[in-house]
Amino acid sequence: MAIDETLEHVWADVVTRNPGEPEFHQAVHEVLSSIAPVLAKHPELAENKTIERICEPERQIIFRVPWVDDAGEIRINRGFRVESNSALGPYKGGLRFHPSVNLGIVKFLGFEQTFKNALTQMPIGGGKGGSDFDPKGRSDSEVMRFCQSFMTELYRHIGEYTDVPAGDIGVGAREIGYLFGQYKRITNRYESGVLTGKGITWGGALVRTEATGYGAAYFAQQMLRARGTDVEGKTFVVSGSGNVALFAIEKIHQLGGTVVACSDSHGYVTDANGLNLDTLKDIKLVGRRRVSDYVESHPGAVHVSDGSIWDVPCDIAVPCATQNELTARNAAALIRNGVMAVVEGANMPATSSATSAFLEAGVAVAPGKAANAGGVATSALEMQQNASRDSWSFEYTEQRLEQIMSGIHAACYETAEEYGAPGNYVVGANIVGFLRVSQAMIAQGII
Ligand code: NDP
């Protein structure tokens, strides 16, 4: 996808001002490649330099996180919080704990989050944070001490009306619990709305755990229906086996699809009869083990440690692991095997060239900022329940999630048509998100 010449100066500026941040460049490039038609129709957006302002986060915080491991050794990690844009509400976005985390990755995630949150139509701005800390192999006490040290700096930057973090890779209910405990201890406030993804007995919302994966499955259903078909009877491949992947698999199965493969960073497992979710949950959620263990109880299944999950034939590919996990070579294999749609559960899981290859081949692509927005939307529902001291039933919350996903699908689909790119959800999502954020920014003046 190419950038219109009227926006080339923005692109050049982003690359110069943010050296060594390829993921951030990639995320900006995708948006810049989509928005020329909307700038032509709304000249006030260019006059107010809203895209230039969106490309510069409002605030970037980097801090030291010292902690002591179980052997008594002092460890030092780096913490980040990038507060990208608050035009539509308090900064909102997850925390990622993974050794690959750096400023460029957090900036790309915060940039994406701004558009995603706008797509939900909820009152939330965009932000993201995390650390290069690796929770894998660490004891619960080590994770707790790390989280306490991380929050001892982060607490001064967040709050229910300021910035509301949540989970992401490496940050689940356990980590959110430790982070919340330390926030409460330092501030002496039981401020439920300061973090989302909390345990359901102490302020968390039902469906939040399932929301991102369920939402991606609902988005897939809408896409297929728009193409005159449905999930029923289709074969899916879902990469990853974390929070997003497991619940995407669950909902796809409930909707009548069959997921034949999933993965972790050590390989993938295929089961032609459809993956058994109880086994997967037992391995990943209870035991924090590897997907390779799946074959022990399912002799018909195969574990592959040195290949690509995208070589497994499927009707719909659902990448749910991490950024740039699906390359042009993988896209070629999927296209050769007849894939009809790609639904991004992860953030920016397809490289730019993979996305271009899919679009050229007529494969529908749901970008992460649309397809995985169910997680943050349900976080906003959690904030709503916290503010009103209420808690909703699973059924009601899931119904709200389904409506939100259907609204996002309709907005992306109709906007793509309106701007001359029918069926292109990438263009549709970028334009809808950009317009909503820009209009709020213009109303709020030059800040
Ligand atoms: P989890 O930590 O629960 O799971 C991540 C999964 O991806 C694991 O199976 C992990 O395997 C695999 N993975 C992570 N990094 C890599 C890597 N570098 N190479 C190969 N595999 C990898 O994270 P989530 O499920 O929460 O997040 C997955 C994606 O979804 C991310 O892109 C995240 O930003 C996005 N997302 C998450 C939301 C949420 O609500 N949680 C909301 C919206 C988007 P292993 O265990 O072996 O590392």
Residues whose N, C-alpha, C, O or C-beta is under 5 A from the ligand:
A	BS01	NDP	G167 D168 I169 G170 T212 G240 S241 G242 N243 V244 A245 S263 D264 S265 H266 C320 A321 T322 Q323 G345 A346 N347 N372 G375
